[in-house]
């Protein structure tokens, strides 16, 4: 459940990045809200899979 929450938060941050900092043309990641949301979700997934034990 924690991993799903992290992915949803990543997607939310991806969308917010598009909304406030995204560019109009020439940017592959932030060109559309769908792209930035997917990239944010994937980034959240990568972070949730990393098990940091120090």
mmCIF file of the N, C-alpha and C atoms, coordinates in Angstrom:
data_MODEL
# 
_entry.id   MODEL 
# 
loop_
_atom_site.group_PDB 
_atom_site.id 
_atom_site.type_symbol 
_atom_site.label_atom_id 
_atom_site.label_alt_id 
_atom_site.label_comp_id 
_atom_site.label_asym_id 
_atom_site.label_entity_id 
_atom_site.label_seq_id 
_atom_site.pdbx_PDB_ins_code 
_atom_site.Cartn_x 
_atom_site.Cartn_y 
_atom_site.Cartn_z 
_atom_site.occupancy 
_atom_site.B_iso_or_equiv 
_atom_site.pdbx_formal_charge 
_atom_site.auth_seq_id 
_atom_site.auth_comp_id 
_atom_site.auth_asym_id 
_atom_site.auth_atom_id 
_atom_site.pdbx_PDB_model_num 
ATOM 1   N N  . UNK A 1 1  ? 0.826  -1.202 0.000   1.00 0.00 ? 1  UNK A N  1 
ATOM 2   C CA . UNK A 1 1  ? 0.000  0.000  0.000   1.00 0.00 ? 1  UNK A CA 1 
ATOM 3   C C  . UNK A 1 1  ? 0.867  1.262  0.000   1.00 0.00 ? 1  UNK A C  1 
ATOM 4   N N  . UNK A 1 2  ? 1.970  1.173  0.703   1.00 0.00 ? 2  UNK A N  1 
ATOM 5   C CA . UNK A 1 2  ? 2.869  2.331  0.769   1.00 0.00 ? 2  UNK A CA 1 
ATOM 6   C C  . UNK A 1 2  ? 3.456  2.657  -0.606  1.00 0.00 ? 2  UNK A C  1 
ATOM 7   N N  . UNK A 1 3  ? 3.757  1.612  -1.391  1.00 0.00 ? 3  UNK A N  1 
ATOM 8   C CA . UNK A 1 3  ? 4.317  1.834  -2.729  1.00 0.00 ? 3  UNK A CA 1 
ATOM 9   C C  . UNK A 1 3  ? 3.309  2.521  -3.640  1.00 0.00 ? 3  UNK A C  1 
ATOM 10  N N  . UNK A 1 4  ? 2.044  2.125  -3.535  1.00 0.00 ? 4  UNK A N  1 
ATOM 11  C CA . UNK A 1 4  ? 0.999  2.743  -4.350  1.00 0.00 ? 4  UNK A CA 1 
ATOM 12  C C  . UNK A 1 4  ? 0.864  4.220  -3.994  1.00 0.00 ? 4  UNK A C  1 
ATOM 13  N N  . UNK A 1 5  ? 0.926  4.529  -2.727  1.00 0.00 ? 5  UNK A N  1 
ATOM 14  C CA . UNK A 1 5  ? 0.830  5.918  -2.286  1.00 0.00 ? 5  UNK A CA 1 
ATOM 15  C C  . UNK A 1 5  ? 1.992  6.750  -2.825  1.00 0.00 ? 5  UNK A C  1 
ATOM 16  N N  . UNK A 1 6  ? 3.193  6.181  -2.801  1.00 0.00 ? 6  UNK A N  1 
ATOM 17  C CA . UNK A 1 6  ? 4.362  6.901  -3.317  1.00 0.00 ? 6  UNK A CA 1 
ATOM 18  C C  . UNK A 1 6  ? 4.237  7.135  -4.816  1.00 0.00 ? 6  UNK A C  1 
ATOM 19  N N  . UNK A 1 7  ? 3.699  6.169  -5.556  1.00 0.00 ? 7  UNK A N  1 
ATOM 20  C CA . UNK A 1 7  ? 3.500  6.334  -6.997  1.00 0.00 ? 7  UNK A CA 1 
ATOM 21  C C  . UNK A 1 7  ? 2.462  7.423  -7.269  1.00 0.00 ? 7  UNK A C  1 
ATOM 22  N N  . UNK A 1 8  ? 1.382  7.438  -6.495  1.00 0.00 ? 8  UNK A N  1 
ATOM 23  C CA . UNK A 1 8  ? 0.352  8.474  -6.669  1.00 0.00 ? 8  UNK A CA 1 
ATOM 24  C C  . UNK A 1 8  ? 0.914  9.854  -6.350  1.00 0.00 ? 8  UNK A C  1 
ATOM 25  N N  . UNK A 1 9  ? 1.696  9.954  -5.311  1.00 0.00 ? 9  UNK A N  1 
ATOM 26  C CA . UNK A 1 9  ? 2.316  11.239 -4.964  1.00 0.00 ? 9  UNK A CA 1 
ATOM 27  C C  . UNK A 1 9  ? 3.284  11.669 -6.062  1.00 0.00 ? 9  UNK A C  1 
ATOM 28  N N  . UNK A 1 10 ? 4.041  10.728 -6.613  1.00 0.00 ? 10 UNK A N  1 
ATOM 29  C CA . UNK A 1 10 ? 4.950  11.046 -7.721  1.00 0.00 ? 10 UNK A CA 1 
ATOM 30  C C  . UNK A 1 10 ? 4.194  11.552 -8.934  1.00 0.00 ? 10 UNK A C  1 
ATOM 31  N N  . UNK A 1 11 ? 3.060  10.913 -9.233  1.00 0.00 ? 11 UNK A N  1 
ATOM 32  C CA . UNK A 1 11 ? 2.246  11.366 -10.362 1.00 0.00 ? 11 UNK A CA 1 
ATOM 33  C C  . UNK A 1 11 ? 1.700  12.767 -10.106 1.00 0.00 ? 11 UNK A C  1 
ATOM 34  N N  . UNK A 1 12 ? 1.284  13.018 -8.887  1.00 0.00 ? 12 UNK A N  1 
ATOM 35  C CA . UNK A 1 12 ? 0.778  14.351 -8.531  1.00 0.00 ? 12 UNK A CA 1 
ATOM 36  C C  . UNK A 1 12 ? 1.868  15.408 -8.688  1.00 0.00 ? 12 UNK A C  1 
ATOM 37  N N  . UNK A 1 13 ? 3.069  15.120 -8.206  1.00 0.00 ? 13 UNK A N  1 
ATOM 38  C CA . UNK A 1 13 ? 4.163  16.067 -8.363  1.00 0.00 ? 13 UNK A CA 1 
ATOM 39  C C  . UNK A 1 13 ? 4.537  16.258 -9.830  1.00 0.00 ? 13 UNK A C  1 
ATOM 40  N N  . UNK A 1 14 ? 4.450  15.199 -10.618 1.00 0.00 ? 14 UNK A N  1 
ATOM 41  C CA . UNK A 1 14 ? 4.711  15.325 -12.055 1.00 0.00 ? 14 UNK A CA 1 
ATOM 42  C C  . UNK A 1 14 ? 3.718  16.254 -12.721 1.00 0.00 ? 14 UNK A C  1 
ATOM 43  N N  . UNK A 1 15 ? 2.443  16.100 -12.374 1.00 0.00 ? 15 UNK A N  1 
ATOM 44  C CA . UNK A 1 15 ? 1.434  16.983 -12.943 1.00 0.00 ? 15 UNK A CA 1 
ATOM 45  C C  . UNK A 1 15 ? 1.623  18.422 -12.479 1.00 0.00 ? 15 UNK A C  1 
ATOM 46  N N  . UNK A 1 16 ? 1.912  18.613 -11.199 1.00 0.00 ? 16 UNK A N  1 
ATOM 47  C CA . UNK A 1 16 ? 2.124  19.968 -10.687 1.00 0.00 ? 16 UNK A CA 1 
ATOM 48  C C  . UNK A 1 16 ? 3.347  20.615 -11.317 1.00 0.00 ? 16 UNK A C  1 
ATOM 49  N N  . UNK A 1 17 ? 4.363  19.797 -11.601 1.00 0.00 ? 17 UNK A N  1 
ATOM 50  C CA . UNK A 1 17 ? 5.532  20.334 -12.290 1.00 0.00 ? 17 UNK A CA 1 
ATOM 51  C C  . UNK A 1 17 ? 5.137  20.834 -13.675 1.00 0.00 ? 17 UNK A C  1 
ATOM 52  N N  . UNK A 1 18 ? 4.322  20.070 -14.379 1.00 0.00 ? 18 UNK A N  1 
ATOM 53  C CA . UNK A 1 18 ? 3.842  20.514 -15.694 1.00 0.00 ? 18 UNK A CA 1 
ATOM 54  C C  . UNK A 1 18 ? 3.049  21.808 -15.567 1.00 0.00 ? 18 UNK A C  1 
ATOM 55  N N  . UNK A 1 19 ? 2.181  21.869 -14.587 1.00 0.00 ? 19 UNK A N  1 
ATOM 56  C CA . UNK A 1 19 ? 1.284  23.020 -14.452 1.00 0.00 ? 19 UNK A CA 1 
ATOM 57  C C  . UNK A 1 19 ? 2.037  24.309 -14.140 1.00 0.00 ? 19 UNK A C  1 
ATOM 58  N N  . UNK A 1 20 ? 3.059  24.241 -13.293 1.00 0.00 ? 20 UNK A N  1 
ATOM 59  C CA . UNK A 1 20 ? 3.733  25.461 -12.860 1.00 0.00 ? 20 UNK A CA 1 
ATOM 60  C C  . UNK A 1 20 ? 5.068  25.728 -13.548 1.00 0.00 ? 20 UNK A C  1 
ATOM 61  N N  . UNK A 1 21 ? 5.756  24.685 -14.043 1.00 0.00 ? 21 UNK A N  1 
ATOM 62  C CA . UNK A 1 21 ? 7.086  24.895 -14.616 1.00 0.00 ? 21 UNK A CA 1 
ATOM 63  C C  . UNK A 1 21 ? 7.247  24.330 -16.018 1.00 0.00 ? 21 UNK A C  1 
ATOM 64  N N  . UNK A 1 22 ? 6.257  23.643 -16.540 1.00 0.00 ? 22 UNK A N  1 
ATOM 65  C CA . UNK A 1 22 ? 6.379  22.992 -17.843 1.00 0.00 ? 22 UNK A CA 1 
ATOM 66  C C  . UNK A 1 22 ? 6.552  23.982 -18.977 1.00 0.00 ? 22 UNK A C  1 
ATOM 67  N N  . UNK A 1 23 ? 7.144  23.525 -20.043 1.00 0.00 ? 23 UNK A N  1 
ATOM 68  C CA . UNK A 1 23 ? 7.329  24.394 -21.204 1.00 0.00 ? 23 UNK A CA 1 
ATOM 69  C C  . UNK A 1 23 ? 6.306  24.042 -22.283 1.00 0.00 ? 23 UNK A C  1 
ATOM 70  N N  . UNK A 1 24 ? 6.134  24.925 -23.236 1.00 0.00 ? 24 UNK A N  1 
ATOM 71  C CA . UNK A 1 24 ? 5.096  24.773 -24.247 1.00 0.00 ? 24 UNK A CA 1 
ATOM 72  C C  . UNK A 1 24 ? 5.541  23.850 -25.380 1.00 0.00 ? 24 UNK A C  1 
ATOM 73  N N  . UNK A 1 25 ? 6.749  23.998 -25.854 1.00 0.00 ? 25 UNK A N  1 
ATOM 74  C CA . UNK A 1 25 ? 7.213  23.137 -26.936 1.00 0.00 ? 25 UNK A CA 1 
ATOM 75  C C  . UNK A 1 25 ? 8.700  22.863 -26.775 1.00 0.00 ? 25 UNK A C  1 
ATOM 76  N N  . UNK A 1 26 ? 9.124  21.735 -27.289 1.00 0.00 ? 26 UNK A N  1 
ATOM 77  C CA . UNK A 1 26 ? 10.536 21.389 -27.249 1.00 0.00 ? 26 UNK A CA 1 
ATOM 78  C C  . UNK A 1 26 ? 10.970 20.584 -26.051 1.00 0.00 ? 26 UNK A C  1 
ATOM 79  N N  . UNK A 1 27 ? 10.083 20.327 -25.119 1.00 0.00 ? 27 UNK A N  1 
ATOM 80  C CA . UNK A 1 27 ? 10.427 19.543 -23.939 1.00 0.00 ? 27 UNK A CA 1 
ATOM 81  C C  . UNK A 1 27 ? 9.699  18.210 -23.997 1.00 0.00 ? 27 UNK A C  1 
ATOM 82  N N  . UNK A 1 28 ? 10.427 17.133 -23.989 1.00 0.00 ? 28 UNK A N  1 
ATOM 83  C CA . UNK A 1 28 ? 9.809  15.815 -24.119 1.00 0.00 ? 28 UNK A CA 1 
ATOM 84  C C  . UNK A 1 28 ? 9.026  15.433 -22.864 1.00 0.00 ? 28 UNK A C  1 
ATOM 85  N N  . UNK A 1 29 ? 9.537  15.778 -21.701 1.00 0.00 ? 29 UNK A N  1 
ATOM 86  C CA . UNK A 1 29 ? 8.894  15.345 -20.459 1.00 0.00 ? 29 UNK A CA 1 
ATOM 87  C C  . UNK A 1 29 ? 7.733  16.252 -20.080 1.00 0.00 ? 29 UNK A C  1 
ATOM 88  N N  . UNK A 1 30 ? 7.929  17.533 -20.155 1.00 0.00 ? 30 UNK A N  1 
ATOM 89  C CA . UNK A 1 30 ? 6.917  18.458 -19.640 1.00 0.00 ? 30 UNK A CA 1 
ATOM 90  C C  . UNK A 1 30 ? 6.084  19.110 -20.733 1.00 0.00 ? 30 UNK A C  1 
ATOM 91  N N  . UNK A 1 31 ? 6.080  18.542 -21.923 1.00 0.00 ? 31 UNK A N  1 
ATOM 92  C CA . UNK A 1 31 ? 5.320  19.127 -23.022 1.00 0.00 ? 31 UNK A CA 1 
ATOM 93  C C  . UNK A 1 31 ? 3.819  18.930 -22.839 1.00 0.00 ? 31 UNK A C  1 
ATOM 94  N N  . UNK A 1 32 ? 3.409  17.799 -22.279 1.00 0.00 ? 32 UNK A N  1 
ATOM 95  C CA . UNK A 1 32 ? 1.994  17.523 -22.042 1.00 0.00 ? 32 UNK A CA 1 
ATOM 96  C C  . UNK A 1 32 ? 1.809  17.084 -20.590 1.00 0.00 ? 32 UNK A C  1 
ATOM 97  N N  . UNK A 1 33 ? 0.620  17.283 -20.040 1.00 0.00 ? 33 UNK A N  1 
ATOM 98  C CA . UNK A 1 33 ? 0.395  16.849 -18.661 1.00 0.00 ? 33 UNK A CA 1 
ATOM 99  C C  . UNK A 1 33 ? 0.479  15.332 -18.513 1.00 0.00 ? 33 UNK A C  1 
ATOM 100 N N  . UNK A 1 34 ? 0.102  14.594 -19.540 1.00 0.00 ? 34 UNK A N  1 
ATOM 101 C CA . UNK A 1 34 ? 0.176  13.132 -19.464 1.00 0.00 ? 34 UNK A CA 1 
ATOM 102 C C  . UNK A 1 34 ? 1.620  12.662 -19.341 1.00 0.00 ? 34 UNK A C  1 
ATOM 103 N N  . UNK A 1 35 ? 2.508  13.234 -20.151 1.00 0.00 ? 35 UNK A N  1 
ATOM 104 C CA . UNK A 1 35 ? 3.924  12.853 -20.079 1.00 0.00 ? 35 UNK A CA 1 
ATOM 105 C C  . UNK A 1 35 ? 4.520  13.138 -18.713 1.00 0.00 ? 35 UNK A C  1 
ATOM 106 N N  . UNK A 1 36 ? 4.309  14.322 -18.195 1.00 0.00 ? 36 UNK A N  1 
ATOM 107 C CA . UNK A 1 36 ? 4.916  14.669 -16.914 1.00 0.00 ? 36 UNK A CA 1 
ATOM 108 C C  . UNK A 1 36 ? 4.308  13.861 -15.774 1.00 0.00 ? 36 UNK A C  1 
ATOM 109 N N  . UNK A 1 37 ? 3.013  13.525 -15.864 1.00 0.00 ? 37 UNK A N  1 
ATOM 110 C CA . UNK A 1 37 ? 2.383  12.706 -14.829 1.00 0.00 ? 37 UNK A CA 1 
ATOM 111 C C  . UNK A 1 37 ? 2.939  11.292 -14.852 1.00 0.00 ? 37 UNK A C  1 
ATOM 112 N N  . UNK A 1 38 ? 3.131  10.742 -16.045 1.00 0.00 ? 38 UNK A N  1 
ATOM 113 C CA . UNK A 1 38 ? 3.692  9.395  -16.154 1.00 0.00 ? 38 UNK A CA 1 
ATOM 114 C C  . UNK A 1 38 ? 5.128  9.368  -15.655 1.00 0.00 ? 38 UNK A C  1 
ATOM 115 N N  . UNK A 1 39 ? 5.916  10.349 -16.039 1.00 0.00 ? 39 UNK A N  1 
ATOM 116 C CA . UNK A 1 39 ? 7.294  10.402 -15.553 1.00 0.00 ? 39 UNK A CA 1 
ATOM 117 C C  . UNK A 1 39 ? 7.345  10.545 -14.035 1.00 0.00 ? 39 UNK A C  1 
ATOM 118 N N  . UNK A 1 40 ? 6.457  11.340 -13.468 1.00 0.00 ? 40 UNK A N  1 
ATOM 119 C CA . UNK A 1 40 ? 6.405  11.471 -12.012 1.00 0.00 ? 40 UNK A CA 1 
ATOM 120 C C  . UNK A 1 40 ? 6.021  10.167 -11.345 1.00 0.00 ? 40 UNK A C  1 
ATOM 121 N N  . UNK A 1 41 ? 5.058  9.449  -11.919 1.00 0.00 ? 41 UNK A N  1 
ATOM 122 C CA . UNK A 1 41 ? 4.642  8.163  -11.364 1.00 0.00 ? 41 UNK A CA 1 
ATOM 123 C C  . UNK A 1 41 ? 5.771  7.136  -11.440 1.00 0.00 ? 41 UNK A C  1 
ATOM 124 N N  . UNK A 1 42 ? 6.483  7.117  -12.560 1.00 0.00 ? 42 UNK A N  1 
ATOM 125 C CA . UNK A 1 42 ? 7.606  6.182  -12.701 1.00 0.00 ? 42 UNK A CA 1 
ATOM 126 C C  . UNK A 1 42 ? 8.711  6.526  -11.708 1.00 0.00 ? 42 UNK A C  1 
ATOM 127 N N  . UNK A 1 43 ? 8.971  7.804  -11.529 1.00 0.00 ? 43 UNK A N  1 
ATOM 128 C CA . UNK A 1 43 ? 9.977  8.225  -10.552 1.00 0.00 ? 43 UNK A CA 1 
ATOM 129 C C  . UNK A 1 43 ? 9.557  7.812  -9.141  1.00 0.00 ? 43 UNK A C  1 
ATOM 130 N N  . UNK A 1 44 ? 8.277  7.968  -8.834  1.00 0.00 ? 44 UNK A N  1 
ATOM 131 C CA . UNK A 1 44 ? 7.773  7.519  -7.536  1.00 0.00 ? 44 UNK A CA 1 
ATOM 132 C C  . UNK A 1 44 ? 7.899  6.016  -7.376  1.00 0.00 ? 44 UNK A C  1 
ATOM 133 N N  . UNK A 1 45 ? 7.646  5.267  -8.460  1.00 0.00 ? 45 UNK A N  1 
ATOM 134 C CA . UNK A 1 45 ? 7.796  3.811  -8.413  1.00 0.00 ? 45 UNK A CA 1 
ATOM 135 C C  . UNK A 1 45 ? 9.241  3.423  -8.144  1.00 0.00 ? 45 UNK A C  1 
ATOM 136 N N  . UNK A 1 46 ? 10.160 4.078  -8.815  1.00 0.00 ? 46 UNK A N  1 
ATOM 137 C CA . UNK A 1 46 ? 11.584 3.782  -8.598  1.00 0.00 ? 46 UNK A CA 1 
ATOM 138 C C  . UNK A 1 46 ? 11.964 4.077  -7.158  1.00 0.00 ? 46 UNK A C  1 
ATOM 139 N N  . UNK A 1 47 ? 11.485 5.183  -6.627  1.00 0.00 ? 47 UNK A N  1 
ATOM 140 C CA . UNK A 1 47 ? 11.795 5.509  -5.236  1.00 0.00 ? 47 UNK A CA 1 
ATOM 141 C C  . UNK A 1 47 ? 11.172 4.511  -4.265  1.00 0.00 ? 47 UNK A C  1 
ATOM 142 N N  . UNK A 1 48 ? 9.981  4.022  -4.579  1.00 0.00 ? 48 UNK A N  1 
ATOM 143 C CA . UNK A 1 48 ? 9.330  3.084  -3.674  1.00 0.00 ? 48 UNK A CA 1 
ATOM 144 C C  . UNK A 1 48 ? 9.972  1.712  -3.713  1.00 0.00 ? 48 UNK A C  1 
ATOM 145 N N  . UNK A 1 49 ? 10.606 1.350  -4.816  1.00 0.00 ? 49 UNK A N  1 
ATOM 146 C CA . UNK A 1 49 ? 11.252 0.058  -4.919  1.00 0.00 ? 49 UNK A CA 1 
ATOM 147 C C  . UNK A 1 49 ? 12.631 0.034  -4.256  1.00 0.00 ? 49 UNK A C  1 
ATOM 148 N N  . UNK A 1 50 ? 13.195 1.204  -4.076  1.00 0.00 ? 50 UNK A N  1 
ATOM 149 C CA . UNK A 1 50 ? 14.531 1.280  -3.467  1.00 0.00 ? 50 UNK A CA 1 
ATOM 150 C C  . UNK A 1 50 ? 14.393 1.121  -1.961  1.00 0.00 ? 50 UNK A C  1 
ATOM 151 N N  . UNK A 1 51 ? 14.992 0.097  -1.439  1.00 0.00 ? 51 UNK A N  1 
ATOM 152 C CA . UNK A 1 51 ? 14.925 -0.184 -0.011  1.00 0.00 ? 51 UNK A CA 1 
ATOM 153 C C  . UNK A 1 51 ? 16.225 0.295  0.629   1.00 0.00 ? 51 UNK A C  1 
ATOM 154 N N  . UNK A 1 52 ? 16.143 1.425  1.298   1.00 0.00 ? 52 UNK A N  1 
ATOM 155 C CA . UNK A 1 52 ? 17.342 2.025  1.893   1.00 0.00 ? 52 UNK A CA 1 
ATOM 156 C C  . UNK A 1 52 ? 17.440 1.585  3.350   1.00 0.00 ? 52 UNK A C  1 
ATOM 157 N N  . UNK A 1 53 ? 18.485 0.830  3.644   1.00 0.00 ? 53 UNK A N  1 
ATOM 158 C CA . UNK A 1 53 ? 18.756 0.402  5.017   1.00 0.00 ? 53 UNK A CA 1 
ATOM 159 C C  . UNK A 1 53 ? 20.196 0.759  5.331   1.00 0.00 ? 53 UNK A C  1 
ATOM 160 N N  . UNK A 1 54 ? 20.371 1.634  6.276   1.00 0.00 ? 54 UNK A N  1 
ATOM 161 C CA . UNK A 1 54 ? 21.718 2.068  6.617   1.00 0.00 ? 54 UNK A CA 1 
ATOM 162 C C  . UNK A 1 54 ? 22.039 1.664  8.029   1.00 0.00 ? 54 UNK A C  1 
# 
